[in-house]
Amino acid sequence: MTSRFALLLSLLAPAWLLLQFRRKLAFSKQCPRCKNPYPDRTSRPRWMKGRGDWLPLKAYYCTKCRHCFYRFDR
């Protein structure tokens, strides 16, 4: 029973992480949840700052729906 649970968890964990990342990723500056065209820029989390500047992500916060998201900057 424990090995089945571990196998199921090892299969579902990456899919869950990708889904969570997709909910917070946007390719335009507007909020992906409410489509507000004027979100505010915020500072990146500490774990993201420590990874270096090679990550092309910018953090935003929508004041209309209180959604935090990251914009993929080309």
N, C-alpha and C positions, 0 to 999 in steps of 0.2 A: 504494500500500500504506500509506503513512504517513497519507494523508488518511482512509482507511478506519479506521485505528486511532484517529485523533483523533476521528472521528465516533462510533465505538463507545464510546470513553472518555467523551465528552461526554454520551452517553445513559445510560451505566451509573453514572457517578460520583454524580449526585444520588440515584439509587435506592439505591446502597450507603450513602450518608450517612443517608438516611431509615431504612434498615434498622438501622443502627448506633444511631441515636437511639432508635428504637422498642425495641430490646433493653434500653436503659438508662432507659426512662421507665415510671413506675408512677403509677396514680391512687389507690392506697391506700398506707398506711404499711408494709404487709407486703412482704417481698422478692418480686419477681416470679419469681425462679428457684426458691427452696426454700420459699417461703411462710412464712418466719420472721416472726412478728408483732412482734418487738422488734429492729429494726435500729438502729444507732447513727447519730446525726447527725454529719456531717463538714462542714468548711468547703468552700465552693464553690471551684472552680479560679480561678486569677487571670484567665483570659480571660473567665470568666463574671462576675466581680466588676466588671471594667472596663466592662461593658455597661450597668450601672445596676441599680437595684432594680425595674425594671419587669418583669423576668422572674419569673414565678410558679413558680420551680423551687426545691426544697430538696434538698440532697445528702444521701444516706444511704449507709451501709456495713453490709453484713450480715456479722457475725462468724462465722456458721455456714457459709456457703458462699463467703465472701470476694468477694462481688459488690458493685460500686459501682453505684448507680442514683440517679435523680432522681425526686422525687415532684412531680407537677403539683399545686400548691396553688391551690385555687379562691379 
